Amino acid sequence: TWLTASAHIITAVIGSGVLSLAWAIAQMGWVAGPAVLFAFSFITYFTSTLLADCYRSPDPVHGKRNYTYSEVVRANLGTKS
């Protein structure tokens, strides 16, 4: 079925990603591996914080909700001139 096929695709993508992450960290060693992992976790945290701040803009409590990236760009940068 469509649901089973989707589950297999997601499992295949996540499985290979998880296995390649462990291999990449092992190839970099004990110093560079955790350092790169920490750097990527900081980048992920930073970008998710930016997205959360842009969900309602310009006011974080009463601002208009932005459901797409295009709406976020328009709310923060304005329309094209």
Secondary structure per residue as TSV (DSSP state, phi and psi in degrees):
chain	resnum	aa	ss	phi	psi
A	1	T	-	360.0	172.4
A	2	W	H	-63.3	-40.9
A	3	L	H	-65.4	-42.1
A	4	T	H	-65.8	-42.1
A	5	A	H	-62.9	-41.7
A	6	S	H	-63.6	-41.3
A	7	A	H	-63.7	-40.2
A	8	H	H	-67.0	-39.2
A	9	I	H	-64.1	-46.1
A	10	I	H	-63.1	-43.4
A	11	T	H	-61.4	-40.7
A	12	A	H	-66.1	-42.2
A	13	V	H	-68.8	-46.7
A	14	I	H	-66.3	-40.7
A	15	G	H	-61.2	-46.8
A	16	S	H	-68.7	-33.7
A	17	G	H	-65.8	-42.5
A	18	V	H	-66.6	-42.7
A	19	L	H	-67.0	-39.1
A	20	S	H	-71.0	-30.4
A	21	L	H	-63.9	-45.7
A	22	A	H	-63.5	-39.9
A	23	W	H	-65.8	-41.9
A	24	A	H	-64.6	-42.4
A	25	I	H	-64.0	-40.6
A	26	A	H	-64.7	-36.5
A	27	Q	H	-70.1	-30.1
A	28	M	H	-80.0	-23.8
A	29	G	H	99.2	-178.5
A	30	W	H	-75.9	-22.2
A	31	V	H	-94.2	-54.8
A	32	A	H	-71.9	-35.1
A	33	G	H	-58.7	-58.5
A	34	P	H	-63.7	-31.0
A	35	A	H	-65.0	-43.8
A	36	V	H	-67.1	-40.7
A	37	L	H	-61.4	-42.2
A	38	F	H	-65.2	-40.5
A	39	A	H	-62.2	-44.9
A	40	F	H	-66.9	-34.6
A	41	S	H	-67.7	-36.9
A	42	F	H	-65.7	-42.4
A	43	I	H	-62.7	-41.7
A	44	T	H	-64.0	-42.6
A	45	Y	H	-62.5	-44.2
A	46	F	H	-63.5	-47.0
A	47	T	H	-69.4	-35.7
A	48	S	H	-68.2	-33.6
A	49	T	H	-65.9	-42.0
A	50	L	H	-61.9	-43.4
A	51	L	H	-63.6	-40.8
A	52	A	H	-65.3	-37.3
A	53	D	H	-68.9	-30.2
A	54	C	H	-86.9	-6.7
A	55	Y	H	-60.2	-45.0
A	56	R	E	-119.5	115.8
A	57	S	E	-140.6	151.3
A	58	P	S	-82.7	-18.6
A	59	D	S	-96.2	126.6
A	60	P	T	-69.8	-17.6
A	61	V	T	-101.4	-49.8
A	62	H	T	-110.0	8.0
A	63	G	S	-71.8	164.8
A	64	K	E	-69.2	140.2
A	65	R	E	-75.6	136.4
A	66	N	-	-109.8	115.2
A	67	Y	-	-93.9	-19.1
A	68	T	S	-127.2	164.7
A	69	Y	H	-63.6	-35.4
A	70	S	H	-62.6	-40.9
A	71	E	H	-65.8	-37.4
A	72	V	H	-63.4	-44.8
A	73	V	H	-63.0	-45.5
A	74	R	H	-63.0	-39.0
A	75	A	H	-69.3	-33.9
A	76	N	H	-95.9	-32.1
A	77	L	H	-108.9	-13.6
A	78	G	-	89.9	178.2
A	79	T	-	-82.7	166.2
A	80	K	-	-69.8	133.5
A	81	S	-	-90.3	360.0
